[in-house]
């Protein structure tokens, strides 16, 4: 495997979080009971823990995932705003959706996600990469140390009694280690949402608290695909806490703010690269198999570099990293980010998957009644003198719709009444009567 691809694997391991709190002026909202025991409709087939895949197919998967990462980056960038997301988590969750897609829906999804492998190869390759990443915390001498964790997990949540195909459940079990966890979206959407959120919180050491916000799960929800990543690792060469001090940081606007700047206690051998317009530095984590690569454009060149950053340019820069003694100052920071990916993915060409009556996920249930209502992603990262903690989760939400009949034409050209109501409680807040608009 090439050095660029190895570094791509490293960078693809990124992560997520955020939290929403509901309350009403001194009153506690009623919360339906969350099922304590979730039935799992597990396939009879065990996970393949030793998938037979070719190295060139793994390289193709990683390269495609990297290309998707930079495509998505350009779609979700906002001026003057921080951003942090896990392209690997998103690709993994959507790969489980692709497994059930057919026809044009599948073609659009694989094109947008840069999945170039045949489905018979794609899912075993995801399985291999998933298992490989989950083995990264098995650190041997001379790198043993406390605090290193990396876990990547998948879970599938389906409506109890819904006719999911055995072939789909088999594929998820063998390649993603994901049994179908049965919940009751139909009669208890809020409780089902909390059950999924609790699972995500458990898998991310409580860093992801509300992946599914209120209203994201409805009585029409039939399937939710989730992926969660948690990462906690000390630096191979930690920063000296006593040397951290406030220092100037120039914003894109040209304004200067003060930030806590960390320092190594002496010039240290790090991977370093220069290109026309900026520099890059690689910081390794304990064990040496994972790293952070920072790209620092020259003053005034950030926007131009960001716009030009493709997987090809990324790989070209990473391939030139060489050991240099670096006297490094690096900002200490913590940030959170959450995003709905429906619009960005549609912009990348994944159109049909989000359209009721057009989406084709017949590989899930044998019908065309399912469509993706949203893809939600949250991320968290904290970088300090000791190392990095990061978490991420992605949810692909499927809703049910019968294929629509002929459109109905309605012109409201006569007196009418209307109500404004709270849907979850069915409380009527307003009633109106219009006889002369």
Helices and strands as residue ranges (DSSP letters): H 3-12, E 39-41, H 55-76, H 87-98, H 103-113, H 119-134, E 149-159, H 166-176, E 180-183, H 189-203, E 221-234, G 241-243, E 245-250, E 256-263, E 268-275, E 278-284, E 291-297, H 302-308, H 311-318, E 322-326, E 329-331, E 333-340, H 342-347, G 352-354, H 362-365, E 370-383, E 387-400, E 416-422, E 427-434
